[in-house]
Amino acid sequence: MTRMNKFLIAACAVVGVAAFSQAHAQAEFSLTFSDTNGDMGDLILTTTGWDDPTILAITGTFNTTAVTGISGYAAADNILFTDASVPFDFSGISFSTSDDSYNLFDDGSEFGQILDANANPGGGANGPGSFELTGFTLTQIPEPMSGAMFGVGLAAIAVAARRRKAA
């Protein structure tokens, strides 16, 4: 066995173990949305994993203001539903900026609503400071190990092609 073959086998083993452990780790999702008030959000949601989508962290922007983290506003349960038509339930997902807190929740409409804590401190649906969402996009952010596995696969194909050409 050549040194290159040994290297490729070792690299595949390392990447395979890392990919297996990564598959059972946290997952990240991008959630962009807009509402009838003209507000726009671009959030990164870090969850405990694909099978257990409890949100651990929220970053991003809301109307160009930095999101500072998860909020408990409006009794949010902060669970992301990746396989539903609306990715949050009635309790919703709450996040904070430097000057306010917000809650995205499913009110039974097509896209859900967003609540503003300054205008609606009690967090009641359809009250002041509540706006219908006009759309959203939820996508999973690929893990870095996916790229590493792709690179090792390309290297293995290149070595196999080179060996075949030399033979």
C-alpha positions in Angstrom: 0.0 0.0 0.0 1.5 3.4 -1.0 1.9 6.3 1.3 -0.8 8.2 -0.6 -3.3 5.4 -0.1 -2.6 5.2 3.6 -3.0 9.0 3.9 -6.4 8.8 2.1 -7.6 6.0 4.3 -6.6 7.9 7.4 -8.2 11.1 6.1 -11.5 9.4 5.3 -11.5 7.8 8.8 -11.0 11.2 10.5 -13.6 12.9 8.3 -16.0 10.1 8.8 -15.7 10.2 12.6 -16.0 14.0 12.6 -19.0 13.9 10.3 -20.8 11.3 12.5 -20.2 13.4 15.6 -21.3 16.6 13.8 -24.5 15.0 12.6 -25.6 14.6 16.3 -24.5 18.2 17.2 -26.1 21.6 16.8 -27.8 22.8 13.6 -28.1 26.3 12.2 -30.9 27.8 10.2 -31.4 31.0 8.4 -34.8 32.6 8.8 -35.7 35.7 6.8 -39.1 37.4 7.1 -41.1 40.6 6.4 -44.4 41.9 7.7 -47.2 44.3 6.8 -45.5 47.2 8.7 -42.5 47.0 6.3 -40.2 45.3 8.9 -37.6 42.9 7.7 -35.6 40.3 9.7 -32.6 38.1 8.9 -32.0 35.7 11.7 -29.5 32.9 12.3 -31.1 30.3 14.7 -28.8 27.8 16.4 -30.7 24.7 17.6 -29.8 21.7 19.7 -30.0 19.6 16.5 -32.1 18.5 13.6 -34.1 16.1 15.7 -34.5 18.4 18.7 -35.0 21.9 17.3 -34.9 23.8 20.6 -33.3 27.2 19.9 -30.1 27.8 21.8 -29.1 31.2 20.2 -30.4 33.8 17.9 -28.2 36.3 16.0 -28.8 38.5 12.9 -30.6 41.7 12.2 -34.1 43.2 12.5 -34.6 46.4 10.5 -30.8 46.8 10.4 -30.6 46.6 14.2 -28.4 43.8 15.6 -30.3 41.0 17.3 -28.8 40.5 20.8 -30.2 37.1 21.6 -33.2 35.0 22.7 -36.0 36.7 24.7 -38.7 35.3 27.0 -41.2 37.8 25.7 -44.8 36.6 25.1 -44.0 33.3 26.8 -42.1 32.0 23.8 -41.1 28.3 23.8 -38.4 29.0 21.2 -38.8 25.8 19.3 -38.2 25.7 15.5 -40.5 23.5 13.4 -38.5 22.6 10.3 -41.2 20.4 8.7 -44.2 22.6 9.2 -45.7 25.2 6.9 -45.0 27.8 9.6 -41.7 27.2 11.5 -43.0 28.3 14.9 -46.0 27.5 17.1 -48.4 29.8 19.0 -45.9 30.4 21.8 -43.4 31.3 19.1 -39.8 32.4 18.8 -38.8 35.6 20.7 -35.6 37.7 20.2 -34.2 40.9 21.5 -32.5 43.9 20.0 -30.8 46.7 22.0 -34.1 48.6 22.3 -37.0 46.1 22.1 -38.1 42.5 22.1 -40.2 40.7 19.4 -42.1 37.4 19.1 -42.8 35.5 15.9 -45.7 33.1 16.3 -48.3 31.1 14.4 -51.7 32.7 14.6 -53.3 30.4 12.1 -52.8 32.8 9.2 -50.7 31.9 6.2 -47.4 33.1 7.6 -48.0 34.1 11.2 -47.5 37.3 13.1 -44.8 39.4 14.8 -45.4 41.2 18.1 -43.5 44.2 19.3 -42.9 44.3 23.1 -42.7 48.1 23.4 -46.2 48.5 21.7 -47.7 45.3 23.1 -46.1 44.5 26.6 -48.6 41.8 27.3 -47.8 39.9 24.1 -51.4 39.5 23.1 -52.2 38.4 19.5 -53.9 40.9 17.2 -53.3 43.7 19.7 -51.3 46.9 19.2 -47.8 46.3 17.8 -48.8 43.0 16.1 -48.3 42.7 12.4 -49.1 39.9 9.9 -46.0 38.3 8.4 -46.0 38.7 4.6 -43.5 35.9 4.0 -40.5 34.0 5.3 -37.8 31.7 4.1 -36.2 29.0 6.3 -33.1 27.2 5.2 -30.6 25.0 6.9 -27.0 26.3 6.9 -24.7 23.4 5.8 -22.1 22.3 8.4 -18.4 22.7 7.6 -17.9 18.9 7.7 -20.0 18.6 4.5 -17.3 20.6 2.6 -14.5 18.5 4.1 -16.2 15.3 3.1 -16.6 16.6 -0.4 -12.9 17.6 -0.6 -11.8 14.1 0.6 -14.1 12.5 -2.0 -12.6 14.6 -4.8 -9.1 13.8 -3.6 -9.9 10.0 -3.6 -11.3 10.3 -7.2 -8.2 12.2 -8.4 -5.9 9.6 -6.9 -7.9 6.7 -8.4 -7.8 8.4 -11.8 -4.1 9.0 -11.5 -3.4 5.4 -10.6 -5.6 4.2 -13.4 -3.7 6.4 -15.9 -0.3 5.2 -14.6 -1.3 1.6 -14.9 
